[in-house]
Amino acid sequence: MNRYPWWKYTIMAVALVVSLIYTIPNFYGESPAVQISVARSSAKLDEAVRSHVVAELGKAGIVPAAVLPGADTLKFRFKDVEQQIRAKDVIQHALGEDYIVALNLLSNTPDWLEKLGAKPMFLGLDLRGGVHFLLEVDMKAAVDKQLQKIGSSIRRELKDKKIRYGRVVVDRDSVSVQLRDAETVDAALAVLKKAMPDLQLTPVKADGVFRITAAYSQQALSQLKNDAVAQNITTLHNRVNELGVAEPIIQQQGEGRIVVQLPGVQDTAKAKDILGRTASLEVRMADMDPGRIMGAQNGEVPAGYELLPMAGVRQGQVESILIKKEVELTGDNIVKAEPRFDQNNNPVIGIELDSLGASIFRDLTRENLGKYMAIVLVEKGKGEVITSPRINSELGGSFVIEGGGMTVKEASDISLLVRAGSLAAPMNIVEERTIGPSLGKENIQKGFNSTLYGFLAIAIFMMIYYRVFGVVSAIALGVNVLFLLALLSMLQATLTLPGIAAIALALGMAIDSNVLINERVREEVRNGMSPQMAISEGYRHAFATILDSNVTTLIAGIALLMFGSGAVRGFAVVHCLGILTSMFSAVFFSRGLINLVYGYRRRVTSLAV
């Protein structure tokens, strides 16, 4: 009656072992480190860079505890924070601006645990320390940028249809085009309505004034602002990845603000630099005349031109070329950029343009047959020429960029930068907050102590009041905490201070289930049942009550998870997982332990409950 079959005890044993394996990494802590990643697509992170950095650190008398190369980063672990800060300055000076050198923290989890997939759970900003930014998107700049594009589109459409027009003026929230007479207004209006159906077009034909004003509707303006924030969030995610931040929080707050939380980042200046980084693609005309290039290299740059370096210069290639300052096409017209392979299996970048971009590019290539154009990648205000092909035929909305020996990784990196490298609008930092690692450790210690003292108080009370059943309840409570920590580590969830509060709450809810069971067993004994029957009936009758109370609480937790944000969601995640683990530990696990104590006895005259 009160005996578990062997497979149930196997489940208990496996659950304990797995939970121990996945919980242990959380107690190894972290060590200070310096992380290196590339700031420009032409920079490399190879063995030569690693050797150079190690040599420079050696000259400064700094010996890293470990060197950890990765796919896109190079990390150096150090024994203390003082060495970490000194090493960061040495590495940045040695590598220059082509590389991002950031302070970081690395887990001390042994390799054998990591091979099993056991990693520590992520810690939130309030526990690990880091930086918090509140960024405000410049909505006026976002609207102005789109209005400038509308102005260019109006010029192109009227030019294509051979309609004469005057000045195109961009006002605060509209674009107006001056026209010659009423007939021209009607003709232009018909063209623009077809080309720009989403805009509100207002014709004016009175008192000798002939013009058309184009403006966004209120709904379109709202959508434009939402799109600007969404694009900035996407770009920020790509930039933050370069810092190696575990579980960064980047989310919209209100209409035009973005919250960025970077746990573990100690270098505020570097974080600002990363958040402000942008990259964009430009198509310009190039002058490949060797004599003019040589003159420009000697300081004689022709008017309207600039000398730009070639990205990833290889032996036998030109190091720099003359580029016109006038931009023919920008990355705003690119709808798709992805790495591909040409017919010779060489990496290239496939580009697809929107309808406007395709029209511009078609005209550009048709009018400049036999000349050279340059694909320029602009990062951090500096331009590099990816490639400068000769225009042999008219091109449309789809083409490829060939980088002359470009590697697969270079093609992938440049595609990423082009896809989501530019911000839709500039942002201003309106709030900045730094939480030091020491404060994070203090929060962890306080949270750990409060949970520990609460656990001990509950365990002592249960053992005194319920005796043997109380000891089993205390063990089940400890197992519940173990299961909860293991689940959080497996799911790589982010633990915050509200999450620790949820763990403490989970303890109270778990012990409540045991109290219900113990009281029900007592009641069955008082009603005259035999001890073995009292155990069986006590667990059976208490289960329905425990299930009802936990399901209703779980519903509340799921509601918090669905509709909450930030700290509320962190609390809800731990709360919901705690309900599930408490059900398993309080009912299944504690019953197994009671069965071990009483189930195999032939004669049980009383229960210590």
N, C-alpha and C positions, 0 to 999 in steps of 0.2 A: 504493500500500500504506500509506504513512505520510502521507496527506494527508486533512485534514478537508474535507468539503463546505462550501459557503458558509454553509448554515443553522446549522451547528454553531458557526462563528465568530460568527455573528449572535447566537446564544444567549449566547456568552461575553461579547460586547460589551454586550448588553442587561443581562446580570446585573451586570457591572461598573458601568455607569452608574446602574442602579437602586440598587445597594448604596451607591454614593457619595452619592446624593441622600438616602437614608434614614439614613446614618451621620453626615453632616455636622451635623445639629441637635444631636448630643451634645457638640459642641465649642464651642457658643455660650454655654454657662453660663446662670446665672440671676441675676435682680436682685431686691432686696428690694421687697416690696409690702405694702399694707394692703388687706384684703378686708372688704367690708361685706355683711351679709345680715340679713334681718329676724328678730327674736326673737319677735315676736307677729304673729299672722295679720292683725291690723288695720293694721299698719305697711306703708308703701309704699316702693318703691325706684324713684322716678321722676325726671324731669328737675329737679324742684324740690329734691329731696334732693341730687342731684349738684351743682347750682349752689350750694346752701347750704354743702356740704362744701368746694367749691373756694374759696368766699368766706372761710370760716373759716381754711382753710390759708393763704390770701393774707394775712390779718391777722397770722398767726403767722410770716410770712416764709418759708413753705414752698411751693415750686413743684413739683408732681408732674411726673415725666418723661413720664407717659402716663396717661390715664384710659380704662379698659376696661370699658364697661357690658356686662352679660350678662343672661340671662333671669331669674336669681334672685339675682345678686350684682352688686356694683359694686367694681371693683378700681382701685387707684391705685399706679402704679409709681414708685419713687424711686431716686435715684442711689446712695445709700449707706444703711447700716443706721442710722446716727445720725438721718438725716432720717425714716426709716421709723418709728422708735420715737417720735420727737417727734410725727409726724403721727398715729400711733395714739391718743395721749393727747388731741390736739386734736379728732379726729373723734369719739371716744367721749364727750367732754364736750359736743360740739355736738349729738349725736344722742340721747343718753340711753340708757336701758335697753331701749327698744323695738327696738334694733338690736344685732347682734353685730358687733363690730369686732375682727378677728384679724390677726395678723402672718402673712405668707405669702411664698413665693418664686415668681416667675414666669419662665418660660423666655424667653430672648432670641432665640429662633428667628425669622428674618425671615418676613414675611407670605407671600411667594411660596412658601416651603418648606411652610408650614402649609397653604396652598391645595392643594398636591400631596399632602397627608396625611402629610408627613414631620414627625414629632415626636420629641423625645428620649425614650429609654427611662426608665422610672421608676427611681429610686434608693431602695434600702432605708434603714432607719433607721440602719444602721451607716455608710452612705456619705453620706447627705444631712443627717443630724442630725434631731432630733425628740424626741418624748416616748414613753415606754413606761410603760404602767400595767398592773398586775395587780389585777383587781377581784374581790372575793369577794362572791357573792350571799348575802344573808341568807335562808337556807332556812327558818328558823323563821318569819320574817315572811311568806314566801310561803305556808307551810302555814297560819299563823294567818289570813291573808286569805281563804283558801279555806274554812276552818272557820267564819269569820264569815258567809260566803255560805250555807254549809250551814244555819247557825242560822236565817238569814232564810227560807230555803226551807222549813225544818221548820215555822216559824210560819205561813207562808202556806198550806202544804198542809193542816195541821190546821185552820186557820181556814176554808178553803174547804169542808172536809168536815164542818164544825161539830162538831169533836171538842175538848172542853175540855182545856186543858193548863195547867201551871204555869210555873215558870221554865225558860228555855232557857239552859243554862250551857255556855260554851266552855272546855274544859279544855286541857291542854298538847297533846294529840294526838287529842282526841275532842270530840263535842258530846253533851250529855245533856239530855233533856226530862223534866220531872217530870209525872206523870199521876195521876189520882184513884184508880183501882182497877184490878184485873186485867182486867176487861172492856174498859176504856178502853185499856189497854196492847195488848190483842189487836187492837182496831179500829185504833189508831194504827200498829201494826206493819204491818198489811196495806196501809194507805195509803202509808206511807213506803217499803216494799219495792217497790211499783209505781212510785213517783215517783223513787226513788234506788236503782236496782238495782246500782250500782257500789260502794255503801258496805256495810260490815259492820255490821249492826244487831243489838244485843244487848239483849234484854228482861230486866228484873229485876222479879220479883214475889215478894218474901219479906220477912218481918219488918216489914210495914207500909210497905215502900219499893216504889214503883211508878214505874219510869222506863224509857226506851229510850236506849241509848248508840249513837251513830253514829260510826264511825271508818273511815279508809282502810285498805285492805289494804296489805301491804308492796309489792306490785307497783304498785298505784295510787299509793302515796306516792312511789315511785321515778319513775313517769311524771310526776307532778305537779312534782317537782323538775326533771326534764329539760325539761319545758315552760316552766318559769319561766326557766331559763337561755336557752332558744331564743328566748323572747319578748324578753328583755333584749338579746340579740345583735341581733335585728331592729331594736329601738328604737335601739340604739347606732349601727347602720349609718345610720339616717335622720338621727341627730343629727350624726354625723361629716361627712356630706355638706355641712352648712352651713359647715364649715371649709375646704371646697375641697381636701381632702387627696387626693393622687394615690395610689391603691393602698393604702389603709389595711389593716392586718391586725387583724381582730377574730375571735377564735376561742376555743372552749371549751378549758379546761385542767383535767383532772380532773373531779370531780363537780360542783363549784359555783364554779369560778373562770373568769374570762374575761380573756384577754390582749388588750390594745388597743395597737397600735403606730401612731403617726401621723407618718410621715416628713415633714420639712419644717416641722412646726409648732414655732414658737419660743416661743409664749405658753402656758406650762403652766397658768397660772391660767384662761385662757379655755378651754383644752381641758377642764379640770375642770368648768367651768361648763356646757359643752355636754354632757358625759357625764352630768351630773346632771339635765339638763333633762327634764321630763315634761309631758305634756299629757293631759287627760282630759275627757270630756264628762259633764255632769250635767243631769238633768231635775228642775226644782223648780217649785213653784207661785209665781205672781207676783201682786203687787197693783198694778194700773194706775190706782188712784184718784189724780187730779192733786193733790188737797189733801194726801193722806198722803205723796205723793212730795215735794211742796214742803216739808212739815214735816221730812221726813227730810234733805232737802238743807240745812235750817237747823239740823241737829243733833238733831232729835227723831225718832230711829229707833225704831219700835215693837219691843217685846220679841219675840224669835224671828225677826226680819227683819234684812236687811242691804241697803245701797244699792250696787248694782253698775252699772258703766258699760255702755252699749251699744257693741258692736264696730262700727267703721267707720261712725260717725254721719254722716249726710248732712243737708243742709239740710231743715228741717221735721220732723226726727225727734226723738224724746225722747232726751236725752243719758244718763239713768240711770233705773233703775226699782227698786222695792222687791221683793226676792226673799226667800222663806222660807229659813231656814238648813237646814231638813230636806231631805235629798236623797231624792228618790223613786226615781230610777233612775240608774245609772252606766254609764260606757263599757264596763265589764266584760261587760255583757249584749249588747253590739253585736258582731255577727258579720260585718257588711259595711257599709262606708261608701264611697260613690263619687259623683263629680259627675255630675249629670244635667241635663236641660232639661225645663221644664214645658210645658204646652200653648201657652203664649205665647212659647216659645223663650227663657225666662229661666233662668239657671243656678240650680240648687237642689242640695241634698245628699240623696241617697237613703240611708236608714238601714234596716237589717234587724236585728231582735233575735232572740236565742235564745228557746227556749220559755218559760223563766222570765221573761225580760224582756218578752216579749209578754203574758204573763199579768198581770204588774205594770202594764204600760202600759194594758192593756184596762180593768183595774179603776180605774186612776187617771183615765182620760178619762171613763169611765161615771159615776163618782161626782162629777165636777167639771164637768159640762156648763155652758156659759155663762161659766165662769171662765177665767183666763189662766194659762198655764204658760210657763216660760222654759227655753230650751236654753242652758246655761252652758258655756263653754269655759274650763277652768282650766289656765293655763300658769304655771310658776314660782311657784306659790302664789297667783297673782292670777286672779280670775275676770272674764270678760267675757260679756255676754249676746249671743248670736248673733241670736236672734229670740225674740219673746214672743207667740206666736199665741193666739187665743181658741179654746177647745175647743168645737167646734160639734157633734161627734158622737163616738161611741165608736170608738177606733182600736185596731188590732191590732199584729202584729209587724213591719209594714212601713209606713213613712211618710217624708215628705220635710221637710227644713228649708228654709224660704224666708227669705232674708236681706234682703229689701227693697232691691233694687238690687244684690245681690251680683254681683261679676264672676266670670268663668270661672276666673281664677287663684285668687281667694279661695275659691271652692267646692272647687277641687282641693287647695289648701293645707290647708284645714280637714279635708277628707276624709282626707288623709294623716296629720294629727295625731291624728284620732280612731281611725284604723285601727291605728296602731302607735306612738302617742304616749306611752303610759304603760308604766312598768316593772312587771313582774310582782312584783318584790320589790326593796327598796333594796339598794344595793351599797356596800361599803367598799373604799377603796384600800389594799391591803396592801403594794404595792410601787410605787414611782415612780422612774423614771430618765430623766434628760434628757441627750441627746447633742447637744452644740453643733455648729453648722455648721463651725467650724474643725476639730474632731476628725474630722468626716465628710470634709472636704477632705483632711486628712492621710491618712486611710484610702484615699481614692481615689488620692492621689499615690503612696503606698507600693504599692498594688496595681498601678497603671499601671507604675511603675518595675520591679517584679519581673517583670511580663509582658514589658516591653520588653527588659530585660537578658537574660531567658531566650530571647526571640526572636532577639536579636543573636548570642548565643552559639551557638545552633543554626544560624543562617544562616552564620556564619563557618566553623563546622566543616564544614557541608555543601559550601560553595563550595571549601574547601581539599581535602576528601577526594574529592568527586565532580566537581569542576571545572565544566564547562558544565551537566551534569545537576544539580549542586549548586546552581548559580545559578537554574535553573528551579525546583528544589524550594523554594528560599528565596522566590521570587516567588509560587509556589503557596501557601506558608505565609502570606504576607502577605495574599493574596487570601482565604484561609480566615478569617482574623481579620476582614477587611472584611465578608464574607458573614455571619459570626456576629453582628457588631454590628448589621448592617442588619436581620437577622431579629428580633433582640431589640427593636429600635426599631419594626419593623412590627407585631409582636405586642403592643407596649406592655407587655413583660414587666418585672418588677421585678428590678433587678440589686443583689445584695448582695455582701458580702465573700466568702462562699463561692462566689458566682457568678464572681467574678474568679479565684478558685482553679480553678474549672472551665474558664475560658478558658485558663489556663496549662496545664491538663491536656490540653485539646483541641489545643493546639500540639504537645505531645509525641506525641499519638496521630496527628495529621496527618503529622508528619515521619516517624513510624514507617512509614506507608504508602509514603512516597517512598523510604525506605531499602530496603524490600522490592522496590520496582520497580527501583531502581538496581542492587541486588545481583543481581537476576535478569537484567537486561540484561548485566551483567558476565559472569555465568555463561554466557549464550548466546554471547557473543563468545569466551570461552575454549573453548567447545565447537566453535568453527570456523564459526559462522554469519556471514553477511554482516552489516554494520552495520545496514542497513535491516531485514533479517529479525530481527536481535537485538532491535531496538526493538519490533517488532510482537509477537514471541513473549514478550519480557520483560514487557510490559504485560499480555498475555493470560494468562500463567501466574500472574503476581502478583495479578491481580484476584480469583481464587478465594480465595486466602489472606487478602487484605485484607477481602473480604466476610465471610468466616467470623469473623475476629477482631472486626470492627466490629459484626456482628449480636449476638454473644455479649455484648459490652460494652453494646450498646444495650438488651438484655434486662435487664441489671443496673440500667441507668439508669432504665428504665421501672418496675422494682420499687421503686426509691427514690422515684420520682415518685408512685406509687400509695399506698405505705404510709408514706412520710415526711411530715414536717410542718415548717413554719417554714423554717429555714436549709437543712435537708436537701432540701426540695422546690426551693428556689432553686438549689441546686447541681445537682440532677437536671435541671431545665429546661435550663440552659446546657449541661450535659454531653450530653444527648440531641441538642440542636440542633448542638452542636459535632461530634458523630459524623456527622451528615448533611452538614454543610458540608465536613468533611474528606474524605468520600467523593467529593463533587463536585469539590473543588479538587485533591486528590491524584491522582485518576484521570483525570477528564474534562479539567480545566483544564490540568494539567501536560502531558498527552499533546498537547493543542492547541499548547502552546508548543514542545514538542520537534518536533512536525511542522513548525512554522514554521522552526525552526533547521535540521533535517535533511531534512525530507520533500520539499523542492523542489530539492534538489541531485541532479544527474544521477549523479555519482560520489562516493561517500563511502567513503574508505579506512579510516577509524578513527573511534571515538567517544571524546569527552572525558569518560569516566566512570570 
